Amino acid sequence: MFQLGWFGNLTAPEWAPSPTSPYVTDDATTWMDGRFYIDQARNLERAGFDFLMLEDSLMVPDMYRGTSEMALKHARYAPKLDPVVAASMLAYATEHIGIICTASTTFYNPYQLARQFATLDHLTRGRIGWNMVTSSEDRAAQNFGMERLPEHDLRYEMADEFKRCVEALWMSWDEDAIVADPDTGYYADFTKVHRADFEGRFYSSRGPLNVPRSPQGTPVYCQAGGSPKGRDFAAKHTDLILNIPIGVEGMKEFRNDIRRRAEGFGRNPDDIKVFWVVLPIIGETEAEAKAIEQAWADAKDYNFEINMAHFEATQEIDMSQFDPDKPLPDDVTTNGHQSTLANTKKAWGDKTIREAASESSRITSIPLVGTADQVAERMGEVAEEVGGDGFLIYNQPMSRHYIASITDGLAPALRRRGLIRTGFKHQHLRDNLRDFA
Ligand SMILES: Cc1cc2nc3c(=O)[nH]c(=O)nc-3n(C[C@H](O)[C@H](O)[C@H](O)COP(=O)(O)O)c2cc1C
């Protein structure tokens, strides 16, 4: 058995026909009221998804050719809603599914973040997770009054301290601090509410937090770093890791590496769940699924533009500065997602930028193309071979049509094979994640 997660973007759903959906709905202009995402969350919960991960970033990219055209034309990386705020609405509309919100350790303030996530853990009755990101853009830094983003490895050091600071705040209320004693008249026992007195190199906070201890104590910790520093951070601190290694061999290598690092930090590797990012294409017939895949491969201009938007947003590289008819120069570097750039260099090899960037804009660890039954079968085989814990399903732009192909096509086919859950045993996300592997 394995688990299912959903890579959610609080951004514009399908506004034009795309390879994964021929339909255009009103959602493209009304998504900002959150109703589309409530429907999505309820469908995922019904289908047996363990969690919905809400990604985030904090800027409108405008590197490519010096304008925001690419990002805004394709609604990539902007616009988007704040996941921490939206999570509260999604929680009220659901009962079991975990909700994992992305929040930046580089830009947020520890006390504020500790308060928000403790609040969310209460409001969800223990279903909240925190996707810890260090952010990757000078543009975001400039939105927060800084000139530049701190350097890549330093950001992970800051994140390490940030996490210790918020944990000190979350622990500032003992579990039994609330007595609500009708005889003595005491609500909370002040001897069980302590100052945090956290003093670090980058952050300090006095505490105590003004939110009582939350149901899970701490949110489920999630992370998606791929560089050596990122992998160490993930292996040391998280319950859940998201990654996109390419192919079954890449998946095995990644998982073994994380488990080895976790042991090195004195942790039980089984307490860390690794999820692979995949983009299943489900057709009513195998031929239909293959036609969708082909349509995607044929959309060369679209793929090129999406890749340009991806580079500017995640690596702050303006690809228009290079000759598109030559390979990506060797000496390109980034202060953003370093592992993404390294993987791209490897995958593109000697191809020209135009050729490589036009080939594909699909993000997936393994190809999953076919009928619901065929894809379910393949996911079962890969999970068996790699020993992974779950799959994180990603597609963009999102549509009700695509969601239905997963929640009402793929998920039932997985369940018929006994591969995914039939219900939720526990109230808390962390307990459900550890239910089985
Ligand atoms: C599945 C997945 C989801 C991610 N979500 C976010 C996100 O929401 N916000 C963000 O700033 N970075 C996000 N990232 C980027 C990672 O946090 C990390 O910066 C990136 O994978 C590069 O890691 P590295 O800097 O260790 O090389 C995501 C990465 C992956 C693989």
The ligand as an SDF file (V2000), in Angstrom:
LIG
                    3D

 31 33  0  0  0  0  0  0  0  0999 V2000
    7.3510   19.0250   -5.0110 C   0  0  0  0  0  0  0  0  0  0  0  0
    8.0440   20.3110   -4.7040 C   0  0  0  0  0  0  0  0  0  0  0  0
    7.3170   21.3650   -4.1600 C   0  0  0  0  0  0  0  0  0  0  0  0
    7.9310   22.5770   -3.8660 C   0  0  0  0  0  0  0  0  0  0  0  0
    7.1900   23.6110   -3.3800 N   0  0  0  0  0  0  0  0  0  0  0  0
    7.7700   24.8100   -3.1750 C   0  0  0  0  0  0  0  0  0  0  0  0
    6.9970   25.9320   -2.7690 C   0  0  0  0  0  0  0  0  0  0  0  0
    5.7870   25.8460   -2.6250 O   0  0  0  0  0  0  0  0  0  0  0  0
    7.6280   27.1120   -2.5800 N   0  0  0  0  0  0  0  0  0  0  0  0
    8.9810   27.2560   -2.7280 C   0  0  0  0  0  0  0  0  0  0  0  0
    9.4950   28.3570   -2.5170 O   0  0  0  0  0  0  0  0  0  0  0  0
    9.7410   26.2120   -3.1160 N   0  0  0  0  0  0  0  0  0  0  0  0
    9.1630   25.0110   -3.3520 C   0  0  0  0  0  0  0  0  0  0  0  0
    9.9210   23.9460   -3.7770 N   0  0  0  0  0  0  0  0  0  0  0  0
   11.3540   24.1320   -3.8900 C   0  0  0  0  0  0  0  0  0  0  0  0
   12.1090   23.4780   -2.7530 C   0  0  0  0  0  0  0  0  0  0  0  0
   11.7500   24.0280   -1.5010 O   0  0  0  0  0  0  0  0  0  0  0  0
   13.6190   23.6290   -2.9830 C   0  0  0  0  0  0  0  0  0  0  0  0
   13.9950   24.9710   -2.8990 O   0  0  0  0  0  0  0  0  0  0  0  0
   13.9800   23.1070   -4.3480 C   0  0  0  0  0  0  0  0  0  0  0  0
   13.5090   21.7760   -4.4890 O   0  0  0  0  0  0  0  0  0  0  0  0
   15.4610   23.1420   -4.5930 C   0  0  0  0  0  0  0  0  0  0  0  0
   16.1350   22.5460   -3.5380 O   0  0  0  0  0  0  0  0  0  0  0  0
   17.6280   22.9350   -3.2630 P   0  0  0  0  0  0  0  0  0  0  0  0
   17.6540   24.4080   -3.0840 O   0  0  0  0  0  0  0  0  0  0  0  0
   17.9930   22.1770   -2.0140 O   0  0  0  0  0  0  0  0  0  0  0  0
   18.3720   22.5030   -4.4680 O   0  0  0  0  0  0  0  0  0  0  0  0
    9.3160   22.7340   -4.0980 C   0  0  0  0  0  0  0  0  0  0  0  0
   10.0380   21.6790   -4.6480 C   0  0  0  0  0  0  0  0  0  0  0  0
    9.4270   20.4760   -4.9640 C   0  0  0  0  0  0  0  0  0  0  0  0
   10.2320   19.3580   -5.5460 C   0  0  0  0  0  0  0  0  0  0  0  0
  1  2  1  0
  2  3  1  0
  2 30  2  0
  3  4  2  0
  4  5  1  0
  4 28  1  0
  5  6  2  0
  6  7  1  0
  6 13  1  0
  7  8  2  0
  7  9  1  0
  9 10  1  0
 10 11  2  0
 10 12  1  0
 12 13  2  0
 13 14  1  0
 14 15  1  0
 14 28  1  0
 15 16  1  0
 16 17  1  0
 16 18  1  0
 18 19  1  0
 18 20  1  0
 20 21  1  0
 20 22  1  0
 22 23  1  0
 23 24  1  0
 24 25  2  0
 24 26  1  0
 24 27  1  0
 28 29  2  0
 29 30  1  0
 30 31  1  0
M  END
$$$$
